[in-house]
Amino acid sequence: MVVAVRSARLLIESTRDLISNDGVVVIDGDIVVSAGTWNDIASTLPEGTQIIDLGDVTVMPGLFDCHVHLAMDPSKLAATADLGSSSEKDLLLRMERNALSVLDAGVTTIRDLGSPGTISTMLRERVQEGRTFGPRILCANAPITVPGGHAHTWGGVAVGVEECRAEARKRIAEGVDVIKVMSTGGFLSPGSRPAEARYSVEELKVIVEEAHAHGIPVTTHATGVEGIKRAVQAGFDCIEHCSWGVEGGTTFDDSIAKQIAESNIAVCPTMNTACLEKDYFCPWDTRKQVLGNLSKLRQCGPRIIIGTDNGIGLCPFERYSDGLLVLAEAGFTCREIIAAATDIAAQACGLSSVTGKLLPGMAADVVAFEGNPLEDVEAFGKPQFVMARGRVHTLRPIPPPADNALVAQQFWGELRAAADLPQRGRE
């Protein structure tokens, strides 16, 4: 059946002017047929077209979250090791529930960047085959990490060039969409040393070589400056977090940031609920320093894509828009944020011809927000309609931010202590 989604405002892609005089997107099955003004398109609609009139909203392409962990439970302050005690069945059920929460936020494509074993590719197949409903999923399965390193209990441990090569080949055989490497330690894996580089450039390069030989991109968790630098030298496609960690805090490195931009490496800063001023608990550094680093990164001009790290404790999937508010506070414009969440993200994920724009022949990933996201970033917190690959998702209300004042202080302290960082103020 042909469906026409009509709205007061329509943004076909991030670089275009907003259609503000009655827009429409025409969909046949799971593909966009056309998009433009109602006056131009209405006469071309076939008989029997279903009209969905959304009224005073802004329709735009479905959003990307390029960094989530569907296997994790955001209601719990849990370390990565805690997932090892969950059964495959329980993990799969949790992931299916979390995938629906992702859709509630208007996100229709995700990169699931780390889970135990091959559970992520299992869920992806279930979604692709229609056995369960969820966003488009790009999978990494278990990240490659050192013994005792970040998320080492998930099954991707490798040390030395040959083991790194073997682990990369294993991911390729599993059918992953992206390979993820833990270039540094992480705060949710006590003792893994978030500021320290855990792989040599040679080890990182062999992973890149194996992945690229099969057309698979490589991204890396890199919270420390040296780990970021080595990932750039090794030719990684994307850097997650990029939080400039050094002993005792963070220090932005202008020269490395410029190399990232010159090398066309994407950066996924993973801003999320933890980074809001209310109950701030991002353990990297004080909030002022974190936002300052992010602003300096923007000024250096690398490709920025949206990812949240949602799934970690107190960062619920449906509160995706919290991370966008933080980006806006750091100086990103609404149009820059939209681009980072749609077509730039699609490009970084190898999906430029599939989604990220509402052009003929592309996937029917269509979302609508109250207000105008080009003028007010808070509009992203008010989704009114979500269609993923031509199927309408029944939205559930997004609850307001929880009162996490006490537990956020506790979480901040625990994460900082696990990384041997000073317990100074969070502001």
N, C-alpha and C positions, 0 to 999 in steps of 0.2 A: 504494500500500500504506500502511496505517496503521501507524505506529511509536510505541511507548511507551518513552520514555527514563526509566528508574527509577534513583533514587539515594537515599543515606541522607539527604541534605539538599537542599533546593530553595529558591532565592530567586527569586520570580516577578518582583519589581521592587524597586528600591532602597529604597522607602519602606515595604515590607511586612516583617512579622516573618518570620524564617527558619522554614520547615517542616523540622523536625528529626526527624520520625518517619516516614520512608519517603515521599519525594515522587515524582511522576511528571509528565512532560510528554508529551502525546499529540499526534502530528503526522500530518497527512494531506498527503502530497506535500511542498509547501514552506511549509505553513501550520500554525500552532499551533491545535489543536482545543480543548484544555483543559489545565489544569495545577493540581495540588493534591496531596492525599495519596493514596497507593495504595488505602487502604481506601475512600475516597469514589469513586474513579474506576474501579477494576479491573472492577467488574461492568458498566460501560457500554462496555467495549472490544468492538469487533466481532470476530467469529470470524476467525482468521487474522492477528490483530495481531502484528507482530514486536516482541518484548520485548528491549530492550537494557538489561541490568542493570549499571550502572556501579559499584555497591557503595558503599564508604565515600568518597564525594566530595561536593562541593557543585556542583549544577547551577544555572546562572544565565543571563541573557541574554548573547548575544554582545557583545563589547566594541567600542568605537570607538577608532580612532586618527585624530584630526582634523587631523593634520599629518604627512604623510610625503612622501618624494620617491622614487618607485619607479624613476625613471630613473637614480638615482645608485648608486654602488658603495660600500657602507660599508667595504669592505676597503681602500680607498685614501684617502689624504689629498689629495683633489682639490678644486680650485676649480670654481665653477660654469661657468667658461669651457671647462673640459675636456670637457664633454658635447658641445660643438659638433663635435668630431672624430669622434663615433660615428655610424654609419649608422643609418637608421631601423630596419632589420631587427635590428641588434645591440641597439639600445635596447629594442625591443619584446620580444626574448628575455630581456633582463636584467629588464625589468619583470615579465614572467610568472614568472620565478624568484623575484624579490623578493616578489611577491604571495603565493606559497606560504609563504614565511617569515613573512609577516604572519599567516597562518592558524595557523601553528605556535604562535603566542603566545596564541591565543584571540581574536584580533581578526577580526571578521566584516564590519566596515564601516570604510572609510577615506576621508579627503579627500586626494587627491593634489594638493598645493598648489604645483605648479610643475614644468614639464618643457618641453623644447624643442617648439615648434610645436604640433601637434595630436596628438602621440603618445599622450597620456593618454586622450583621448576615443576613440581607436582601440582601446586596450586595454579600455576600459569596454564598448565594443560587442562585442568578442570574448567578454568574460565574460558579458554579458547574453544573447548568442546561444548560449552553451554551447560555443563553439569552444575555450575554455580555461577553467580553473577558478581562482577567486580570490575574494577578499572583494568585497562591494558597493563600488563605486568612485564617488566624487563627484569630478569633475574641474574643474581650473582652467585647464589648458593653460598657456601662457606668461604669467607675471605681467606686469602693467603697470609699467614702470620708466623712469627717466630715461636719457638717453644716458650711457653709462659707469656706470650705476647697478647695483645688485645684480641679478645674473642677466640682464644686458642682452643677452648672447649667445643667449638662448633665444627672442628674437623679439618682445618686447612693448614696444618702446621708444616713448615718447610724451612730448612736452613741450608745455605750453600747454593751455588749456581745450579747444580744438577737437580737437587730437590725442588728448587723453584721452577725449573723447567718442567719437571714431572707433574707438579701440582697444577701448573697452568694447563698442561695437556689433559689433566684429569677434568678440569672445569670445561674445557672445550668438548670433551667426550660426553659430559653431562648435558650439553646443549645450552649453556648459559648465554645470556645476551650481552653481558659485560663481566669482566674479571675485576675483582676488587682486591687490593693489597693493603695491608696495614703497615705503612711505612714508618709509623711511630707507634708508641703505646697509646692507650686510651684511658679516660677517667673511669669508665665502668668496668675496667679490668685491673683491680688493685695490683700494684707492683709492676705494671707493664711499661711505665715511664713515658708519659705522653709527650714530653719535650724532646725525647731522644730518638734519633734515627735508628731503626732496627734492621734495615737492609742496606747493603752496599749498592752503589750505582750499577755494578756488574750484575748483581742478583736481580735488580729491578729491570734492567735492560733485557734480560733473557725472557722475562715474563711478557714484556711488551712485544718482543720479536715473535714469540709463539702465538700470542693473541692476534697480532696484526696479520700474521700469515694466514689466519682464518677469518679475517674481516671482523674481529671482535675488539671493541674498544676496551681500554684499561683505565680504571680510576683508582684513587688511593685515599685512604684515611691518612691525613697528614696534619697533625696539630702542632708539631714543632718545626722551627725554622730550618734546621738541617734536613729533616725529612722532606719538607717542601722542596728545598733546593735540589736534593737528589732525584726526586720525582720529575722535576723539570729537566734535569740533565739526562734522565733515562728516556724521555720522550713520552710521558704519560699523556693521555687525552683529557683527563679531568682531575682536579684536586678537590677532595671533600674537606670541609671545615676551613682549612687554610688559616689557622688561628694564630700563627706566629709565636708559638710557645718557646720560651727560653727558661733557664733556671730562675725560678722565683716569680715568673709572670709572662708577659708577652712583649715583643719588640718588633714593630713593623719593619720589614726590609724592602726599601724602595727598589733596589736593584733587582731582587728576585721577582718582585711584582711586575716590573717592566719586562723581564724575561718571559714571564707567564703570558703577558699580553702579546709580545712579539712572536711567541711560539704558537699562538692561537689556542692555548690550553684553556679549557673551560674551568671555572671555579664555582663550586657549590658551597656557599658560606654557611648553610644549615642554621639559619636563624629560626627561632621557634618560641614557644611559650616561655621557656626558661630565660629568654633574653628580654622579655618585657620588663618595664620599670617596676610594675607590680610584682612583688615576690620574686625578684630576680635571683636566679641561682645558676647561671652559666658559669662553670668553674674555671674557665680559661683565665679570667682576670676581672678587674672591676668593670662595671657596665660602661663607664665613661671611656675606658681604654678599649674595650671591645668595639664600641660604636666608632671610636676614632680610627681604629685599624680598618674597619669596614669602609669608612668614608675615604681613607687614603687609598685603599684598594680600588675603589670605584674611579678615583681620579687617575689611576694608572691605566685604565681602559681595557682590562681583560674581559672576555666573554663571561658574563655572570648568568648562572641558571638557578632556578629556585629548587631548594630541597630543604627539608625541615629536621631530619633525624627523628621524626615522630615515631612513637613506640617506646622511646626511653621514658623513664619515670616522670610523671606529671606533664607530659607533652602528648595530649590526645590527638588522634588523627583528624578529628573533625575541626580542630582549632588551627587549621592550616594558615588562616589569615593572620594569626598572631605574628608569624615570621615576616609577613609582608609589611606589617606596621613597623617593625624594627628596621627593615630596609628603608622605608620612607623616612624614618627618623634619622638615619645615617646619610640621607641626602639623595637617595634614588627617587627619580620622578615616577609618577604613576605609569607613564608610557614605558619607561625602562623596566619597571616591575612586570608589566603585562608581557613585554617582549621576553623577559627572562623566564616567565611562566608558560609561554606558548611557543612561538616559532624558534627562538634561540635554543630553548630546551629541546625542542624537536630535532633541531640540527645536531646538537650535542649527542642526542640519543640515536641518531641515524634514522629518524622518522620524518624528515622534512617533506617527503612525498606522501606521507600517510596522514598526519594530523598536525595540529598547531595553527591551522588556518581554516576558514570556512570557504574553501574554493571547490569548484566542481571536480568530482572524482576523489575527494579526500574523505576520510572517515567522518561519520556523523557524530562527532564529539562536540556537543553543544551545551553551553551553560548560560544561565541568566542570573543577574544580580540586581537587587534593588538599588536604585540610584545610578550613578555614573562612575565606574571605576577609573575612567580617565581623569576625573576631577577629584575623587575622594577615595583613598585607599581603603577606608573603612567599609566601602561597599562590598568588598570581598568577604566580609563577615556576615553577609546577608544573602546567601544563595536562594534563588526562587525556583530554579528549574535545572535539572541535570539529565542529559541524555548521553549515554556511552555506547558508541558503535550502533546507534539507531534505536537503542532501548532506553526507555524513560525509567529513571530511578525515582522511587518514592522517597522524598526527602524527610528526614527526621529533624526536629528542632536542635539547633546547636546551643548547648547550655553556655551561660556566661562563664568567664574564668573562675575557677574554684578559689576559695580562700586558702591559699597554701603558705601563708606567711611563716608559720612555725616549722612546717615540714620542709619548706624551701631552705630555711636557714640550716636545718639539720643536714639536708642533702648537700648543700654547698660545702659544709664543713667536712662531711664524709668524703666527698670527691676530692677536695683539696688535700685532705690528709693522706688519701690513698696515693696521691701523686707527689707527696712530700713538698707541698706548697704552703706558704704562710697563710695563717687564718686572719687576714686583714679584712676590712669592710668590703661589701659587695658593690657599693655605689660607684 
